[in-house]
Amino acid sequence: MSSPRFRVAICGGGIGGVTLALVLGKYAGQGIQVDLYDAKGGFAEIGAGISIWKRTWFILKNLGLERAIGEIAVRTPVESPQPSFAFKKSDVKEPTEVFWRMISPYGTITVHRADFLKILIERLPKSYGVHFNKRLEHYTQESDEGPITLHFADGTTSQADMLVGADGNKSPTRQTTYKNLSAEAEKQGDLAEAQRLQFFIRPHWTGTYIYRSLVDTEKLLKICPGHPAATVPLVYIGKDRHVVSYPISRGKLVNFGTFISDVGREGEFIDGPMVVDVSSEETIEPFADWEPEVKALLQCSNKYSRWAICQIRGLPHYVSGRVALLGDAAHAMTTHLGAGAGQAIEDAFVLGQLLADELTTRSKLETVLGVYEEIRLPIGNSYVERSRKTGLAYEFNYTPESVLAAGVDPGSPEGLKLLSTFVYDQWSCHWGYMPDKDWERAKEKLHKVLSHS
Ligand SMILES: Cc1cc2nc3c(=O)[nH]c(=O)nc-3n(C[C@H](O)[C@H](O)[C@H](O)COP(=O)(O)OP(=O)(O)OC[C@H]3O[C@@H](n4cnc5c(N)ncnc54)[C@H](O)[C@@H]3O)c2cc1C
């Protein structure tokens, strides 16, 4: 057997890092040496539900996961237009009607995160190294041509020809990259640029907290017979707050989150943990004046965790030399479009195939990663903005142009109708075109740049 063309270190065994390993396994097999490092003692997903859309489904099918994931989804996914989230304006005491029901190809494919990750892990190529309890602190590179050295918290090191930071929104890979880029700008006397680059080292708070919980569907229906959250994905909107719920685990559980925002605080940095357990009172009280259906759902749980929603807006580079960022490390985003995991999977789909291409050799890695950045950065960053704007619109903190032009109250029936059109437009990126188009563009660019180098 011929020796591997180069060694890839993937830091982070979340959805993005594991998917990259699967794409490499499918397209490069043992032609590339792959080592995956994670800070935790084993593969684990925190949180509960995750929604999947047509673009992501396309990649999962490409990886041969259609059947396995279909089996853990609430409903067997079908491509024809299906009802997806139903929207209500619920910041009133009286019961309200659904004002809009989104229809999309496949509807919303909802799964439990742990089940989803398990399916990915089971398919990791056996020849790839998996290393747990390896918390990356930073990386170094002695020379332009030399290997990249990963430095872990346990004092050990490891080397590779390239590093992919799939290490989440606090990404130590991104931290190292942006500290280096900022120091370089400072060395060149560009202090303004040095300061701008510093901003990307840490993720910043959006001003929104999400209070997440899970409720047993039987319990919900016992307390509140016929509650629509048992079967229908819902978005309840209102000023500075909203609630999202959808069934998971084949309908046995309802996953939901309440969002509370103070938009003036966007851009602040969070010191301390981003996730904490909180009391039911803290979660339920802000919705005291909301419609009964929302209050009934919230009262079914006595276990809530509060997550500070953080983001990385407009990262200027996903790549530096032979180091690439992937998933939340590159484009941590708000949850309002249910897109973060899908975007991590898309990064993996494009990057994995670029690396697997037979023209990609160790000496070309920097050029190849440049193509990854050229294709993926505009898309990843645009999702961050779409998702942010969608959340602001749900909470009446952003008024779409169409509503302004009509001169109507955004909360009026006419305003809500226009809002629905705006929201649909934001969501439609999930099914507008398929990621194979991005890969085709990437492949074309790759062959163009490599034939000239
Ligand atoms: C409430 C909520 C709801 C969401 N809903 C959806 C949804 O419906 N649909 C959707 O597509 N997305 C959703 N997302 C977003 C999605 O969860 C993330 O975008 C996705 O998990 C990112 O995957 P990742 O692999 O990039 O990062 P992560 O899942 O964060 O994985 C990072 C991995 O890196 C490891 N790591 C971290 N630091 C280190 C270190 N120093 N050294 C080594 N390893 C390290 C971690 O242990 C982890 O395994 C949601 C997010 C939240 C918070």
The ligand as a Tripos MOL2 file, in Angstrom:
@<TRIPOS>MOLECULE
LIG
   53    58     1     0     0
SMALL
NO_CHARGES

@<TRIPOS>ATOM
      1 C1        -29.8910   25.9190   21.0020 C.3       1 LIG1
      2 C2        -29.2890   25.5460   19.6960 C.ar      1 LIG1
      3 C3        -30.0880   25.0060   18.6950 C.ar      1 LIG1
      4 C4        -29.5300   24.7030   17.4430 C.ar      1 LIG1
      5 N1        -30.3150   24.1670   16.4730 N.ar      1 LIG1
      6 C5        -29.7890   23.8630   15.2740 C.ar      1 LIG1
      7 C6        -30.5850   23.2740   14.2460 C.ar      1 LIG1
      8 O1        -31.7710   23.0440   14.4300 O.2       1 LIG1
      9 N2        -30.0120   22.9930   13.0490 N.ar      1 LIG1
     10 C7        -28.6730   23.2560   12.8240 C.ar      1 LIG1
     11 O2        -28.1900   22.9770   11.7020 O.2       1 LIG1
     12 N3        -27.8870   23.7920   13.7730 N.ar      1 LIG1
     13 C8        -28.4070   24.1080   14.9940 C.ar      1 LIG1
     14 N4        -27.6150   24.6480   15.9660 N.ar      1 LIG1
     15 C9        -26.2050   24.9290   15.6770 C.3       1 LIG1
     16 C10       -25.3470   23.6870   15.7860 C.3       1 LIG1
     17 O3        -25.5310   23.0640   17.0230 O.3       1 LIG1
     18 C11       -23.8810   24.0560   15.6520 C.3       1 LIG1
     19 O4        -23.7170   24.9810   14.6110 O.3       1 LIG1
     20 C12       -23.0650   22.8080   15.3530 C.3       1 LIG1
     21 O5        -23.1370   21.9110   16.4330 O.3       1 LIG1
     22 C13       -21.6100   23.1870   15.0980 C.3       1 LIG1
     23 O6        -20.8440   22.0320   14.9450 O.3       1 LIG1
     24 P1        -19.2750   22.0960   15.1000 P.3       1 LIG1
     25 O7        -18.8050   20.7140   14.8670 O.co2     1 LIG1
     26 O8        -18.7290   23.2100   14.2940 O.co2     1 LIG1
     27 O9        -19.0270   22.5390   16.6150 O.3       1 LIG1
     28 P2        -19.4040   21.8050   17.9740 P.3       1 LIG1
     29 O10       -20.6150   20.9780   17.8300 O.co2     1 LIG1
     30 O11       -19.3790   22.8590   19.0210 O.co2     1 LIG1
     31 O12       -18.1980   20.7980   18.2030 O.3       1 LIG1
     32 C14       -16.9400   21.2570   18.6040 C.3       1 LIG1
     33 C15       -16.1440   20.0800   19.1350 C.3       1 LIG1
     34 O13       -14.8470   20.5800   19.4710 O.3       1 LIG1
     35 C16       -14.4730   20.0980   20.7290 C.3       1 LIG1
     36 N5        -13.5710   21.0800   21.3320 N.ar      1 LIG1
     37 C17       -13.8670   22.2970   21.8150 C.ar      1 LIG1
     38 N6        -12.7860   22.8900   22.2940 N.ar      1 LIG1
     39 C18       -11.7600   22.0220   22.0880 C.ar      1 LIG1
     40 C19       -10.3810   22.0740   22.3760 C.ar      1 LIG1
     41 N7         -9.8220   23.1050   22.9870 N.pl3     1 LIG1
     42 N8         -9.6100   21.0070   22.0240 N.ar      1 LIG1
     43 C20       -10.1570   19.9170   21.4190 C.ar      1 LIG1
     44 N9        -11.4800   19.8340   21.1450 N.ar      1 LIG1
     45 C21       -12.2540   20.8740   21.4670 C.ar      1 LIG1
     46 C22       -15.7720   19.9510   21.5070 C.3       1 LIG1
     47 O14       -15.6220   19.0070   22.5570 O.3       1 LIG1
     48 C23       -16.7210   19.4870   20.4180 C.3       1 LIG1
     49 O15       -16.7660   18.0840   20.3030 O.3       1 LIG1
     50 C24       -28.1450   24.9500   17.2060 C.ar      1 LIG1
     51 C25       -27.3420   25.4730   18.2380 C.ar      1 LIG1
     52 C26       -27.9010   25.7510   19.4750 C.ar      1 LIG1
     53 C27       -27.0170   26.3270   20.5550 C.3       1 LIG1
@<TRIPOS>BOND
     1     1     2 1
     2     2     3 ar
     3     2    52 ar
     4     3     4 ar
     5     4     5 ar
     6     4    50 ar
     7     5     6 ar
     8     6     7 ar
     9     6    13 1
    10     7     8 2
    11     7     9 ar
    12     9    10 ar
    13    10    11 2
    14    10    12 ar
    15    12    13 ar
    16    13    14 ar
    17    14    15 1
    18    14    50 ar
    19    15    16 1
    20    16    17 1
    21    16    18 1
    22    18    19 1
    23    18    20 1
    24    20    21 1
    25    20    22 1
    26    22    23 1
    27    23    24 1
    28    24    25 2
    29    24    26 1
    30    24    27 1
    31    27    28 1
    32    28    29 2
    33    28    30 1
    34    28    31 1
    35    31    32 1
    36    32    33 1
    37    33    34 1
    38    33    48 1
    39    34    35 1
    40    35    36 1
    41    35    46 1
    42    36    37 ar
    43    36    45 ar
    44    37    38 ar
    45    38    39 ar
    46    39    40 ar
    47    39    45 ar
    48    40    41 1
    49    40    42 ar
    50    42    43 ar
    51    43    44 ar
    52    44    45 ar
    53    46    47 1
    54    46    48 1
    55    48    49 1
    56    50    51 ar
    57    51    52 ar
    58    52    53 1
@<TRIPOS>SUBSTRUCTURE
     1 LIG1         1 GROUP 0 **** ****
